[in-house]
Amino acid sequence: MEFGVVLQCDPPAARTVALAKKAEEHGFDNVWTFDSHLLWQEPYVIHSQILAQTRTIKVGPMVTNPATRDWTVTASTFATLNEMYGNRTVCGIGRGDSAVRVINGAPTTLKTLRESIHVIRELANSRPVDYKGATLQFPWSKGSQLEVWVAAYGPMALKLAGEVGDGFILQLADVDIAEWMIQTVRTAAANAGRDPMAIKFCVAAPMYIGSDLEHMRDQCRWFGGMVGNHVADIVAKYGTGSAVPQALTDYIAGREDYDYNEHGRAGNTHTLFVPDEIVDRFCVLGTAAQHIEKLEKLKALGATQFAGYLQHDNKEETLRVYGETVMPALREHVTAKA
């Protein structure tokens, strides 16, 4: 199992870069960042600094979208970073959430998402692609390699992830929901003639090492609000009697108006509708042993990476304990330290 951290691009940018460097020092494999250009600083500028000041860690957005950035520009960014730093990027992409909603836009269609994935992947892998009636290719790009991982929740988006994604990003750590979603993606892959076991599965959720459960819940309750926006869209489209797991829809009934200006922030005042049970199910909280126990279950279901959000007040200690205890226990052929 691999491990990543998910960072917000809050100023100062030097702090984001420092956390990325600390993550690499503790043995993490990936650094992901939010991509919402009004709410936070520009991620790709910060990615360049992270790559310049680290040696092995991979970077990418969790997640970008096809609406706010031209697809060819996105591909060029990845290909350029790969040329500069050696194929250490990965593209997480979805239909769009805060980046589009905060400017009164809306998520793209799945058709648009599918097309954008193809264009970005071909160009950023130094290959030609047909786009808007022309065949395009970066003449300066040689040997660039980029995987595109699809973030999804609803049945049709999960199907798309299985059909075209190099990886699947699930932004919550509920074991029951993860089992349904991973199997749905694998089934779609198999039906499309792909090897379902070749798709990478990233479970992303807040990770907090500590013993004060009430405090940890309050620090991570924002995540239930963030995920709730996606779930509300799914419930509106498919209804509560659909194939979507009941656990994913139960808490939406109490959801109130959501303020995107507080999106993804600890202490978000618009997340009081999120009950403790949902926080516990969606996040990974507690002692190192409790983290290992939950991550072992996710690994057994097929999760190949866990990416922990660090939007709380215990960042450095959580990174340290993961590096010393949690990650060694989940890696192949490695025994956890006492």
C-alpha positions as CSV (number, residue, x, y, z in Angstrom):
1,M,0.0,0.0,0.0
2,E,1.2,3.5,-0.9
3,F,0.5,6.7,1.1
4,G,-0.1,10.3,0.2
5,V,-1.0,13.5,1.9
6,V,-3.6,16.0,0.7
7,L,-2.7,19.7,1.3
8,Q,-4.5,23.0,0.8
9,C,-2.6,25.7,-1.0
10,D,-3.1,28.3,1.7
11,P,-0.5,31.1,2.0
12,P,2.3,31.1,2.7
13,A,3.2,28.7,-0.1
14,A,6.4,28.0,1.7
15,R,4.4,26.2,4.4
16,T,2.8,23.9,1.9
17,V,6.2,23.1,0.4
18,A,7.6,22.5,3.9
19,L,4.8,20.0,4.7
20,A,5.4,18.2,1.4
21,K,9.1,17.9,2.2
22,K,8.3,16.6,5.7
23,A,5.9,14.1,4.1
24,E,8.8,12.8,1.9
25,E,11.1,12.6,4.9
26,H,8.6,10.4,6.6
27,G,8.3,8.1,3.6
28,F,5.1,9.2,1.9
29,D,4.8,8.5,-1.8
30,N,2.4,11.2,-3.0
31,V,1.5,14.8,-2.3
32,W,-1.9,15.9,-3.5
33,T,-3.3,19.4,-3.4
34,F,-6.7,21.0,-3.7
35,D,-7.3,22.8,-7.0
36,S,-9.7,25.6,-6.6
37,H,-8.2,28.8,-8.0
38,L,-10.3,31.4,-6.0
39,L,-10.3,29.7,-2.6
40,W,-6.6,28.8,-2.6
41,Q,-3.3,29.6,-4.3
42,E,-2.4,28.2,-7.7
43,P,-1.4,24.6,-7.1
44,Y,0.8,24.0,-10.2
45,V,3.1,26.8,-9.2
46,I,3.5,25.2,-5.8
47,H,3.9,21.8,-7.4
48,S,7.0,23.0,-9.2
49,Q,8.5,24.1,-5.9
50,I,7.6,20.9,-4.2
51,L,9.2,18.9,-7.0
52,A,12.3,21.1,-7.0
53,Q,12.8,20.6,-3.2
54,T,12.1,16.8,-3.1
55,R,13.6,13.8,-4.8
56,T,11.1,11.0,-5.2
57,I,7.6,12.1,-4.2
58,K,4.9,12.4,-6.8
59,V,2.6,15.4,-7.0
60,G,-0.9,16.1,-8.4
61,P,-4.2,17.8,-7.9
62,M,-7.0,16.2,-5.9
63,V,-8.7,17.1,-8.0
64,T,-8.7,19.3,-11.1
65,N,-11.6,19.6,-13.5
66,P,-12.3,20.1,-17.3
67,A,-14.2,23.4,-16.8
68,T,-11.9,26.0,-15.3
69,R,-8.7,25.0,-17.1
70,D,-8.2,24.5,-20.9
71,W,-7.4,20.8,-21.4
72,T,-4.4,21.4,-23.5
73,V,-3.0,23.9,-20.9
74,T,-3.4,21.3,-18.2
75,A,-1.6,18.7,-20.3
76,S,1.2,21.1,-21.1
77,T,1.6,21.8,-17.4
78,F,2.1,18.1,-16.5
79,A,4.4,17.5,-19.5
80,T,6.5,20.5,-18.5
81,L,6.8,19.4,-14.9
82,N,7.7,15.9,-16.1
83,E,10.5,17.3,-18.3
84,M,11.8,19.4,-15.5
85,Y,11.6,16.9,-12.7
86,G,11.3,13.5,-14.3
87,N,7.8,11.9,-14.5
88,R,6.8,12.6,-11.0
89,T,3.2,13.9,-11.6
90,V,-0.2,12.3,-11.5
91,C,-3.5,13.9,-12.5
92,G,-6.6,13.6,-10.3
93,I,-9.7,14.8,-12.1
94,G,-13.4,15.0,-11.6
95,R,-16.4,16.9,-12.9
96,G,-15.7,20.0,-10.8
97,D,-16.9,21.1,-7.4
98,S,-15.7,24.2,-5.5
99,A,-13.6,25.5,-8.4
100,V,-16.8,25.9,-10.5
101,R,-19.5,26.4,-7.9
102,V,-17.7,29.3,-6.2
103,I,-18.0,31.2,-9.6
104,N,-21.7,30.2,-9.9
105,G,-20.8,27.5,-12.4
106,A,-21.7,23.8,-12.4
107,P,-19.9,20.5,-12.7
108,T,-19.3,19.3,-16.3
109,T,-21.1,16.4,-17.9
110,L,-19.6,12.9,-17.8
111,K,-19.2,13.1,-21.5
112,T,-17.0,16.2,-21.2
113,L,-15.0,14.6,-18.4
114,R,-14.4,11.5,-20.5
115,E,-13.2,13.6,-23.5
116,S,-11.0,15.7,-21.3
117,I,-9.3,12.7,-19.8
118,H,-8.4,11.4,-23.2
119,V,-7.0,14.7,-24.4
120,I,-5.0,15.4,-21.3
121,R,-3.6,11.9,-21.1
122,E,-2.6,11.6,-24.7
123,L,-0.9,15.0,-24.8
124,A,0.8,14.6,-21.4
125,N,2.2,11.2,-22.5
126,S,3.9,12.8,-25.6
127,R,1.3,11.4,-28.0
128,P,-0.9,13.0,-30.7
129,V,-4.6,13.5,-30.1
130,D,-7.5,14.8,-32.1
131,Y,-9.0,17.9,-30.5
132,K,-11.5,20.3,-32.0
133,G,-11.0,19.0,-35.5
134,A,-7.2,19.2,-35.4
135,T,-4.4,16.7,-34.6
136,L,-2.3,18.1,-31.8
137,Q,1.0,17.1,-30.2
138,F,3.6,18.9,-28.1
139,P,6.7,18.9,-30.4
140,W,8.9,19.5,-27.4
141,S,7.6,16.7,-25.2
142,K,9.5,13.4,-25.3
143,G,8.9,10.5,-22.9
144,S,6.5,12.3,-20.6
145,Q,4.4,9.8,-18.5
146,L,1.1,10.7,-16.8
147,E,-1.6,8.7,-15.2
148,V,-5.1,10.1,-14.9
149,W,-7.0,9.1,-11.8
150,V,-10.8,9.8,-11.7
151,A,-12.6,11.0,-8.6
152,A,-16.2,9.7,-8.6
153,Y,-19.2,8.9,-6.3
154,G,-22.3,8.2,-8.4
155,P,-23.0,5.0,-10.4
156,M,-22.4,6.5,-13.8
157,A,-19.2,8.3,-12.7
158,L,-17.9,5.1,-11.2
159,K,-18.6,3.4,-14.4
160,L,-16.6,6.0,-16.3
161,A,-13.7,5.6,-13.8
162,G,-13.6,1.9,-14.5
163,E,-13.8,2.4,-18.3
164,V,-11.1,5.0,-18.7
165,G,-9.3,5.8,-15.4
166,D,-5.7,4.7,-14.6
167,G,-6.8,5.1,-11.0
168,F,-10.0,5.8,-9.0
169,I,-10.1,8.3,-6.2
170,L,-12.7,7.8,-3.4
171,Q,-12.8,10.8,-1.1
172,L,-14.1,9.0,2.0
173,A,-12.8,6.1,4.1
174,D,-16.1,4.3,4.9
175,V,-15.3,0.6,4.6
176,D,-18.8,-0.5,3.4
177,I,-19.0,2.3,0.8
178,A,-15.5,1.6,-0.4
179,E,-16.3,-2.0,-1.0
180,W,-19.3,-1.1,-3.1
181,M,-17.5,1.6,-5.1
182,I,-14.3,-0.5,-5.7
183,Q,-16.4,-3.4,-7.0
184,T,-18.5,-1.1,-9.2
185,V,-15.4,0.3,-10.8
186,R,-13.8,-3.1,-11.3
187,T,-17.0,-4.5,-12.9
188,A,-17.1,-1.5,-15.3
189,A,-13.5,-2.1,-16.2
190,A,-14.1,-5.8,-16.9
191,N,-17.2,-5.0,-19.0
192,A,-15.0,-2.6,-21.0
193,G,-12.5,-5.3,-21.7
194,R,-9.9,-3.9,-19.2
195,D,-8.0,-5.7,-16.5
196,P,-9.9,-4.6,-13.3
197,M,-7.0,-5.4,-11.1
198,A,-4.8,-3.0,-13.0
199,I,-6.7,0.0,-11.8
200,K,-5.2,1.8,-8.8
201,F,-7.5,2.7,-6.0
202,C,-6.9,5.7,-3.8
203,V,-8.9,6.2,-0.6
204,A,-8.6,9.8,0.6
205,A,-9.9,11.1,3.9
206,P,-8.7,13.2,6.9
207,M,-6.2,11.3,9.0
208,Y,-5.7,12.5,12.6
209,I,-3.5,10.7,15.2
210,G,-4.7,11.4,18.7
211,S,-6.7,10.3,21.7
212,D,-9.3,13.1,22.2
213,L,-12.0,11.8,20.0
214,E,-14.3,14.7,20.4
215,H,-11.6,17.2,19.4
216,M,-10.6,15.1,16.4
217,R,-14.2,14.9,15.3
218,D,-14.6,18.7,15.5
219,Q,-11.3,19.2,13.6
220,C,-12.5,16.9,10.8
221,R,-16.2,17.5,10.6
222,W,-15.7,19.8,7.6
223,F,-15.0,16.7,5.5
224,G,-18.5,15.4,5.9
225,G,-19.7,18.8,4.6
226,M,-17.4,18.7,1.7
227,V,-18.4,15.1,0.7
228,G,-22.0,16.0,1.4
229,N,-22.1,18.3,-1.7
230,H,-21.3,15.3,-3.9
231,V,-23.7,13.0,-2.1
232,A,-26.5,15.6,-2.4
233,D,-26.0,15.6,-6.1
234,I,-26.2,11.8,-6.3
235,V,-29.3,11.6,-4.2
236,A,-31.0,14.3,-6.3
237,K,-30.2,12.4,-9.4
238,Y,-30.7,8.8,-8.4
239,G,-33.0,9.0,-5.3
240,T,-32.6,7.4,-1.9
241,G,-33.9,4.0,-3.3
242,S,-31.1,3.6,-5.8
243,A,-28.1,1.4,-5.8
244,V,-26.2,4.1,-3.8
245,P,-25.5,2.7,-0.3
246,Q,-27.8,3.9,2.4
247,A,-24.9,4.9,4.6
248,L,-23.9,7.5,2.0
249,T,-27.3,9.2,1.8
250,D,-28.7,9.0,5.4
251,Y,-27.1,12.1,6.7
252,I,-28.0,14.4,3.7
253,A,-31.5,14.9,5.0
254,G,-30.2,17.3,7.6
255,R,-27.9,19.2,5.2
256,E,-28.4,23.0,5.1
257,D,-27.1,25.6,2.7
258,Y,-23.4,25.2,2.3
259,D,-20.9,28.1,2.1
260,Y,-18.1,27.4,-0.3
261,N,-16.0,30.2,1.3
262,E,-15.5,27.8,4.2
263,H,-15.0,24.7,1.9
264,G,-12.5,22.2,3.3
265,R,-11.7,24.1,6.5
266,A,-11.6,22.9,10.1
267,G,-14.2,24.7,12.1
268,N,-16.5,25.1,9.1
269,T,-19.8,26.5,10.6
270,H,-21.9,24.9,7.8
271,T,-21.1,21.3,8.8
272,L,-23.1,21.0,12.0
273,F,-25.5,18.7,10.2
274,V,-22.8,16.1,10.0
275,P,-23.2,13.6,12.9
276,D,-20.4,12.0,14.8
277,E,-21.1,8.6,13.2
278,I,-20.4,10.0,9.7
279,V,-17.2,11.7,10.8
280,D,-16.0,8.4,12.3
281,R,-17.0,6.4,9.2
282,F,-15.6,8.8,6.6
283,C,-12.4,9.8,8.4
284,V,-9.5,7.9,10.0
285,L,-9.1,9.0,13.6
286,G,-7.5,7.7,16.8
287,T,-4.4,5.9,17.8
288,A,-1.9,4.4,15.4
289,A,-3.4,1.0,16.1
290,Q,-6.8,2.2,15.2
291,H,-5.5,3.7,12.0
292,I,-3.8,0.5,11.1
293,E,-6.9,-1.6,11.8
294,K,-9.1,0.5,9.5
295,L,-6.5,0.8,6.7
296,E,-5.9,-3.0,6.8
297,K,-9.6,-3.4,6.0
298,L,-9.4,-0.9,3.1
299,K,-6.3,-2.5,1.8
300,A,-8.0,-5.9,1.8
301,L,-10.8,-4.5,-0.3
302,G,-8.3,-3.3,-3.0
303,A,-7.2,0.1,-1.9
304,T,-3.7,0.6,-3.2
305,Q,-3.1,4.0,-1.7
306,F,-4.4,6.0,1.3
307,A,-4.1,9.7,1.0
308,G,-4.7,11.6,4.3
309,Y,-6.0,15.2,4.4
310,L,-4.1,17.3,6.8
311,Q,-6.6,20.1,7.4
312,H,-6.3,20.1,11.2
313,D,-4.2,21.2,14.1
314,N,-1.9,18.1,14.5
315,K,-0.2,17.9,11.1
316,E,3.5,17.2,12.1
317,E,2.7,14.7,14.7
318,T,0.3,12.8,12.4
319,L,3.0,12.7,9.7
320,R,5.6,11.5,12.3
321,V,3.4,8.6,13.6
322,Y,2.5,7.5,10.1
323,G,6.1,7.4,9.1
324,E,7.3,5.5,12.2
325,T,4.3,3.2,12.8
326,V,1.3,3.2,10.5
327,M,2.9,3.1,7.1
328,P,5.5,0.3,8.0
329,A,2.6,-1.8,9.2
330,L,0.8,-1.5,5.9
331,R,3.7,-1.9,3.5
332,E,4.6,-5.3,2.0
333,H,7.1,-7.4,3.9
334,V,7.7,-4.7,6.5
335,T,7.1,-5.0,10.2
336,A,5.8,-2.0,12.2
337,K,8.1,-0.5,14.8
338,A,7.3,-1.0,18.4
